[in-house]
Amino acid sequence: MINNNQTMKILITGSAGFVGKNLFNYLKKEHEVYGISRRAGETTTHQCDITKRDDLMQVLNLINPDLIVHSAALTFVDYCQEHKDETWTTNVDGTLNLVKWSFLNKKKIIYISTDYVYAGEKGNYSEESETKPVNIYGETKLAAEKIISILPNFLILRPTVIFGYDPGGSNFFMQLLRLKEKKELKKIVDDQISNPIDVLVLCEYIKLSIEKNISGVFNATGPETVDRFVFANLIASIFNIDNNLLQKVKTSELGQKALRPMNNGSTSTKLRSVLNYKCPSLRESLENHKKIMESDKIKNLN
Ligand SMILES: NC(=O)c1ccc[n+]([C@@H]2O[C@H](COP(=O)([O-])OP(=O)(O)OC[C@H]3O[C@@H](n4cnc5c(N)ncnc54)[C@H](OP(=O)(O)O)[C@@H]3O)[C@@H](O)[C@H]2O)c1
């Protein structure tokens, strides 16, 4: 049972991952939060593989959450392309296991999907646009969405290119930050277009969605449509990274195993309107992460 604005017992799957970790720390200020992942870690309260049905049922029955935020997935797009069965087992069968428990126990799932459910042909995608994934990762995320939609109460969020300060992590922003020390050329494509989203904005979207108990399917992307090269240059300018290290290339030059949705700009006005939330610009988000990084450095010196 979900009571607006009350403390809830929330279970995050994939709690050792980039989004899961951030969300765990974000929600724990107001809720009783649990995390499952296969790996141990500060944000993993229970080590569990979502594809191992009996183990998962045991953990779910033990925690008995009011709400599940399902973030666990195989996420490396080229790896997924070459490991179709494993990807299907994790992203689809794992989701089915969570849905079975939630259905029987009348609990809601918030599913972290992706804009890779769109084909990346026309851009400016809204929730009403046709879904047509171009790779295995996108296919499995869309299949999982369909399973989630069986539930009487669900929320599907479709983010893209999630970025933020994550020591030891490898999101696009962290890869660029490392150029400061590595000082080597990095190939960046200028033909993949999307609406990158700050991980902290995604956490706020989720927090507000829980408070307002919204349901349905929503894009959960950032306010600006940019290609990767433009985004990389913005990061470089704010973090004093030498932009001569950014080498503009086309996706076709990278020889990646999986196709990418190229022109995948999307609009999230529907979500921001129901949440009554004004999203920071990319520049504001990056400057905020700069402050977080600097205070983290000071903490580590002390
Ligand atoms: N990052 C992005 O730019 C982006 C964009 C759009 C959508 N998304 C979606 O957002 C979600 C989170 O992405 P992320 O960037 O945080 O990915 P991530 O860092 O790769 O984290 C994924 C997490 O899932 C866990 N996991 C994988 N298989 C599992 C299994 N069988 N049982 C339990 N846990 C399992 C992994 O931890 P263990 O290995 O320890 O189990 C890891 O903690 C994903 O669903 C992804 O599709 C991400």
The ligand as an SDF file (V2000), in Angstrom:
LIG
                    3D

 48 52  0  0  0  0  0  0  0  0999 V2000
   23.5670    4.4710  -17.5290 N   0  0  0  0  0  0  0  0  0  0  0  0
   22.8130    4.9590  -18.5030 C   0  0  0  0  0  0  0  0  0  0  0  0
   23.2430    5.8730  -19.2380 O   0  0  0  0  0  0  0  0  0  0  0  0
   21.4340    4.4100  -18.7300 C   0  0  0  0  0  0  0  0  0  0  0  0
   20.6460    4.9860  -19.7370 C   0  0  0  0  0  0  0  0  0  0  0  0
   19.3400    4.5340  -19.9180 C   0  0  0  0  0  0  0  0  0  0  0  0
   18.8310    3.5340  -19.1150 C   0  0  0  0  0  0  0  0  0  0  0  0
   19.6110    2.9730  -18.1580 N   0  0  0  0  0  0  0  0  0  0  0  0
   19.0230    1.9110  -17.3200 C   0  0  0  0  0  0  0  0  0  0  0  0
   19.2160    2.2640  -15.9720 O   0  0  0  0  0  0  0  0  0  0  0  0
   19.4210    1.0980  -15.1610 C   0  0  0  0  0  0  0  0  0  0  0  0
   20.6810    1.2780  -14.3280 C   0  0  0  0  0  0  0  0  0  0  0  0
   21.7880    1.4950  -15.1850 O   0  0  0  0  0  0  0  0  0  0  0  0
   23.2490    1.7050  -14.6020 P   0  0  0  0  0  0  0  0  0  0  0  0
   23.9450    2.6660  -15.4560 O   0  0  0  0  0  0  0  0  0  0  0  0
   23.1820    1.9280  -13.1390 O   0  0  0  0  0  0  0  0  0  0  0  0
   23.8550    0.2670  -14.8940 O   0  0  0  0  0  0  0  0  0  0  0  0
   25.0250   -0.5080  -14.1310 P   0  0  0  0  0  0  0  0  0  0  0  0
   25.9530    0.4450  -13.4830 O   0  0  0  0  0  0  0  0  0  0  0  0
   25.5420   -1.4930  -15.1240 O   0  0  0  0  0  0  0  0  0  0  0  0
   24.2240   -1.2690  -12.9870 O   0  0  0  0  0  0  0  0  0  0  0  0
   23.3990   -2.3620  -13.2450 C   0  0  0  0  0  0  0  0  0  0  0  0
   23.2580   -3.1310  -11.9670 C   0  0  0  0  0  0  0  0  0  0  0  0
   22.4940   -4.3270  -12.1900 O   0  0  0  0  0  0  0  0  0  0  0  0
   23.0570   -5.3600  -11.3930 C   0  0  0  0  0  0  0  0  0  0  0  0
   22.7330   -6.6450  -11.9650 N   0  0  0  0  0  0  0  0  0  0  0  0
   23.0230   -7.1120  -13.1990 C   0  0  0  0  0  0  0  0  0  0  0  0
   22.5750   -8.3670  -13.3390 N   0  0  0  0  0  0  0  0  0  0  0  0
   21.9750   -8.6980  -12.1570 C   0  0  0  0  0  0  0  0  0  0  0  0
   21.3390   -9.8600  -11.6730 C   0  0  0  0  0  0  0  0  0  0  0  0
   21.2060  -10.9580  -12.4290 N   0  0  0  0  0  0  0  0  0  0  0  0
   20.8540   -9.8570  -10.4070 N   0  0  0  0  0  0  0  0  0  0  0  0
   20.9840   -8.7610   -9.6300 C   0  0  0  0  0  0  0  0  0  0  0  0
   21.5690   -7.6300  -10.0300 N   0  0  0  0  0  0  0  0  0  0  0  0
   22.0690   -7.6060  -11.2860 C   0  0  0  0  0  0  0  0  0  0  0  0
   24.5560   -5.0670  -11.4170 C   0  0  0  0  0  0  0  0  0  0  0  0
   25.2620   -5.4480  -10.2590 O   0  0  0  0  0  0  0  0  0  0  0  0
   25.8690   -6.8780   -9.9970 P   0  0  0  0  0  0  0  0  0  0  0  0
   26.7510   -7.1840  -11.1410 O   0  0  0  0  0  0  0  0  0  0  0  0
   26.5350   -6.7420   -8.6920 O   0  0  0  0  0  0  0  0  0  0  0  0
   24.6870   -7.7830   -9.8770 O   0  0  0  0  0  0  0  0  0  0  0  0
   24.5530   -3.5550  -11.3400 C   0  0  0  0  0  0  0  0  0  0  0  0
   24.4870   -3.1680   -9.9810 O   0  0  0  0  0  0  0  0  0  0  0  0
   19.4980   -0.0840  -16.1310 C   0  0  0  0  0  0  0  0  0  0  0  0
   18.2670   -0.7750  -16.0770 O   0  0  0  0  0  0  0  0  0  0  0  0
   19.7060    0.5600  -17.4970 C   0  0  0  0  0  0  0  0  0  0  0  0
   19.0950   -0.2030  -18.5150 O   0  0  0  0  0  0  0  0  0  0  0  0
   20.9010    3.3830  -17.9420 C   0  0  0  0  0  0  0  0  0  0  0  0
  1  2  1  0
  2  3  2  0
  2  4  1  0
  4  5  1  0
  4 48  2  0
  5  6  2  0
  6  7  1  0
  7  8  2  0
  8  9  1  0
  8 48  1  0
  9 10  1  0
  9 46  1  0
 10 11  1  0
 11 12  1  0
 11 44  1  0
 12 13  1  0
 13 14  1  0
 14 15  2  0
 14 16  1  0
 14 17  1  0
 17 18  1  0
 18 19  2  0
 18 20  1  0
 18 21  1  0
 21 22  1  0
 22 23  1  0
 23 24  1  0
 23 42  1  0
 24 25  1  0
 25 26  1  0
 25 36  1  0
 26 27  1  0
 26 35  1  0
 27 28  2  0
 28 29  1  0
 29 30  1  0
 29 35  2  0
 30 31  1  0
 30 32  2  0
 32 33  1  0
 33 34  2  0
 34 35  1  0
 36 37  1  0
 36 42  1  0
 37 38  1  0
 38 39  2  0
 38 40  1  0
 38 41  1  0
 42 43  1  0
 44 45  1  0
 44 46  1  0
 46 47  1  0
M  CHG  2   8   1  16  -1
M  END
$$$$
